[in-house]
Amino acid sequence: MTSHVLKLQIERLGQRGEGIASGAAGPIYIPYALEGETILAEIVGERGRLIEILEPSPERITAFCPHYSICGGCAVQALAASAYAEWKRGLVVSALRHANVTAEVGELVDAHGDGRRRATFHARFGSKGEAEVGFMKARAHEIVTLESCPILAPQMAGALPAAWAIAETLQAGRKPLDILVTATLSGLDVDVKGYGPLPSARADQLMLVAKAQDLARLSNHAVLVIERRAPILRMGKTEVSPPPGAFLQATEAGEAALAETVLAALSASRRALDLFAGVGTFSLRLAASTQVHAVDSDAAALAALARAARSRSGLRPVTVEARDLFRRPFAAAELAAYDAVIFDPPRAGAEAQARALAASAVALVAAVSCSPASFARDTALLVAGGYEIESITPFDQFRHSPHVEIVGILRRPEKKLHRNRRLLG
């Protein structure tokens, strides 16, 4: 496909943070261009490459990272804070409007805090076997090699050196690696994917790397290589040791902000159901005042949650259940035992569970999501089932990216609550 250069007027920012202009055949998407700018861009199909900014936006600021526009990790660094916050809030507003949900969306809550406490670094190997470690380039399968990253929390200072050391140890295999590093209270927790089963000699070498880099734990495909110290996370007043590779909110500030919003809504609940509970982001905090049943498909995460709950005195009972909630959502009859439900699914959302909740007599639902589209769809189902939206709050823990976290609080009016209870017998 041939390319050509066009002068374009950027009309708005898209869902991925790219500038959007109108072309003869439809929208043209130009990464790193901002709303209101006049630019020159090299166009291929519906995509453009920014060549020159002829008239910059008054909201344009200087990006702080030298890798910006090369590294694919950040989509929007050159937009002033107020305009950035309105764009990211608008992602939620637009998704709800598309799903025909009428609701007020709160102001964007900055939940970046000290920065990302976890990151996945990619390692690839050149024709001579040399290692390249960093993040993927924007819209490419190549690596931007990094020695540091300014969006990482201070506790992640040793993450890139550790990733480089692991990649160099495994470089003979020349297999693409994904190296997940999480900062914990006891040090860095690392899980490597892509190499496959480790020969004993390689495992021995990785043990030496873990000691040299002072890692708390090192795993390969979630299989323990060495644990020098148990990785510890604090959730509320409870400490939990997660299994290798377990899901975790990207920033401490983000986790705390999401939990604070959910707990404020559920403070008067007596028995709550926490779906897609993971290692206990909400369960371990909520159990200070409420009996909780935590459900997830990840049995190892649930085991960590249960151990943490047992180790902390003064908590209300916490029970766990391993269950595939996509195939076996809680039915309306099962939900009758709870007066509040939290669900925090993956990006695909929880459509089947939302449908079951819509037919239930649960008084209060806290819907947590990392996807505006699936959040809007699931919220529309709950509203159609008689729930009223109490609040919708967007959170920005993935600063400079198009990702946004959302908490929606929905409540059944008393009349509809009693009607559903009668229908359910």
Secondary structure as the mmCIF struct_conf table of DSSP 4:
data_model
#
loop_
_struct_conf.conf_type_id
_struct_conf.id
_struct_conf.beg_label_comp_id
_struct_conf.beg_label_asym_id
_struct_conf.beg_label_seq_id
_struct_conf.end_label_comp_id
_struct_conf.end_label_asym_id
_struct_conf.end_label_seq_id
STRN STRN1 HIS A 4 GLN A 9
STRN STRN2 ARG A 12 LEU A 13
TURN_TY1_P TURN_TY1_P1 GLN A 15 ARG A 16
BEND BEND1 GLY A 17 GLY A 17
STRN STRN3 GLY A 19 GLY A 23
TURN_TY1_P TURN_TY1_P2 ALA A 24 ALA A 25
STRN STRN4 GLY A 26 ILE A 30
TURN_TY1_P TURN_TY1_P3 PRO A 31 TYR A 32
TURN_TY1_P TURN_TY1_P4 GLU A 35 GLY A 36
STRN STRN5 THR A 38 VAL A 44
TURN_TY1_P TURN_TY1_P5 GLY A 45 GLU A 46
STRN STRN6 ARG A 47 GLU A 55
TURN_TY1_P TURN_TY1_P6 PRO A 58 GLU A 59
STRN STRN7 ARG A 60 ARG A 60
BEND BEND2 PHE A 64 PHE A 64
TURN_TY1_P TURN_TY1_P7 PRO A 66 HIS A 67
STRN STRN8 TYR A 68 TYR A 68
TURN_TY1_P TURN_TY1_P8 SER A 69 ILE A 70
STRN STRN9 CYS A 71 CYS A 71
BEND BEND3 GLY A 72 GLY A 73
BEND BEND4 ALA A 75 ALA A 75
BEND BEND5 ALA A 78 ALA A 78
STRN STRN10 LEU A 79 LEU A 79
HELX_RH_AL_P HELX_RH_AL_P1 ALA A 81 HIS A 98
TURN_TY1_P TURN_TY1_P9 ALA A 99 ASN A 100
HELX_LH_PP_P HELX_LH_PP_P1 GLU A 104 LEU A 108
STRN STRN11 VAL A 109 ASP A 110
TURN_TY1_P TURN_TY1_P10 GLY A 113 ASP A 114
STRN STRN12 ARG A 116 ARG A 116
BEND BEND6 ARG A 117 ARG A 117
STRN STRN13 ARG A 118 PHE A 125
TURN_TY1_P TURN_TY1_P11 SER A 127 LYS A 128
STRN STRN14 ALA A 131 MET A 136
STRN STRN15 LYS A 137 LYS A 137
TURN_TY1_P TURN_TY1_P12 ALA A 138 ARG A 139
BEND BEND7 ALA A 140 GLU A 142
STRN STRN16 ILE A 143 THR A 145
BEND BEND8 GLU A 147 GLU A 147
TURN_TY1_P TURN_TY1_P13 PRO A 150 ILE A 151
STRN STRN17 LEU A 152 LEU A 152
HELX_RH_3T_P HELX_RH_3T_P1 PRO A 154 MET A 156
TURN_TY1_P TURN_TY1_P14 ALA A 157 GLY A 158
HELX_RH_AL_P HELX_RH_AL_P2 ALA A 159 THR A 169
BEND BEND9 LEU A 170 LEU A 170
HELX_RH_3T_P HELX_RH_3T_P2 GLN A 171 GLY A 173
STRN STRN18 LEU A 177 THR A 184
TURN_TY1_P TURN_TY1_P15 LEU A 185 SER A 186
STRN STRN19 GLY A 187 LYS A 193
BEND BEND10 GLY A 194 TYR A 195
BEND BEND11 PRO A 197 PRO A 197
HELX_LH_PP_P HELX_LH_PP_P2 LEU A 198 PRO A 199
HELX_RH_AL_P HELX_RH_AL_P3 SER A 200 ALA A 212
TURN_TY1_P TURN_TY1_P16 GLN A 213 ASP A 214
BEND BEND12 ALA A 216 ALA A 216
STRN STRN20 ARG A 217 ASN A 220
TURN_TY1_P TURN_TY1_P17 HIS A 221 ALA A 222
STRN STRN21 VAL A 223 GLU A 227
BEND BEND13 ARG A 228 ARG A 229
STRN STRN22 LEU A 233 MET A 235
TURN_TY1_P TURN_TY1_P18 GLY A 236 LYS A 237
STRN STRN23 THR A 238 VAL A 240
HELX_LH_PP_P HELX_LH_PP_P3 PRO A 242 PRO A 243
TURN_TY1_P TURN_TY1_P19 PRO A 244 GLY A 245
BEND BEND14 ALA A 250 ALA A 250
HELX_RH_AL_P HELX_RH_AL_P4 GLU A 252 LEU A 266
TURN_TY1_P TURN_TY1_P20 SER A 267 ALA A 268
BEND BEND15 ARG A 270 ARG A 270
STRN STRN24 ARG A 271 LEU A 275
TURN_TY1_P TURN_TY1_P21 PHE A 276 PHE A 276
TURN_TY1_P TURN_TY1_P22 GLY A 278 PHE A 282
HELX_RH_AL_P HELX_RH_AL_P5 SER A 283 LEU A 286
TURN_TY1_P TURN_TY1_P23 ALA A 287 SER A 289
BEND BEND16 THR A 290 THR A 290
STRN STRN25 GLN A 291 ASP A 296
BEND BEND17 SER A 297 SER A 297
HELX_RH_AL_P HELX_RH_AL_P6 ALA A 299 SER A 311
BEND BEND18 ARG A 312 ARG A 312
TURN_TY1_P TURN_TY1_P24 SER A 313 GLY A 314
HELX_LH_PP_P HELX_LH_PP_P4 LEU A 315 PRO A 317
STRN STRN26 VAL A 318 ALA A 322
TURN_TY1_P TURN_TY1_P25 LEU A 325 ARG A 327
BEND BEND19 ARG A 328 ARG A 328
HELX_LH_PP_P HELX_LH_PP_P5 PRO A 329 ALA A 331
HELX_RH_AL_P HELX_RH_AL_P7 ALA A 332 LEU A 335
TURN_TY1_P TURN_TY1_P26 ALA A 336 ALA A 337
BEND BEND20 ASP A 339 ASP A 339
STRN STRN27 ALA A 340 PHE A 343
TURN_TY1_P TURN_TY1_P27 ARG A 347 ALA A 348
HELX_RH_AL_P HELX_RH_AL_P8 GLU A 351 ALA A 358
TURN_TY1_P TURN_TY1_P28 ALA A 359 ALA A 359
BEND BEND21 SER A 360 SER A 360
BEND BEND22 ALA A 363 ALA A 363
STRN STRN28 LEU A 364 SER A 369
BEND BEND23 CYS A 370 CYS A 370
HELX_RH_AL_P HELX_RH_AL_P9 PRO A 372 ALA A 384
TURN_TY1_P TURN_TY1_P29 GLY A 385 GLY A 386
STRN STRN29 GLU A 388 ASP A 396
BEND BEND24 GLN A 397 PHE A 398
TURN_TY1_P TURN_TY1_P30 ARG A 399 HIS A 400
BEND BEND25 SER A 401 PRO A 402
STRN STRN30 GLU A 405 ARG A 411
HELX_RH_AL_P HELX_RH_AL_P10 GLU A 414 LEU A 423
TURN_TY1_P TURN_TY1_P31 LEU A 424 LEU A 424
#
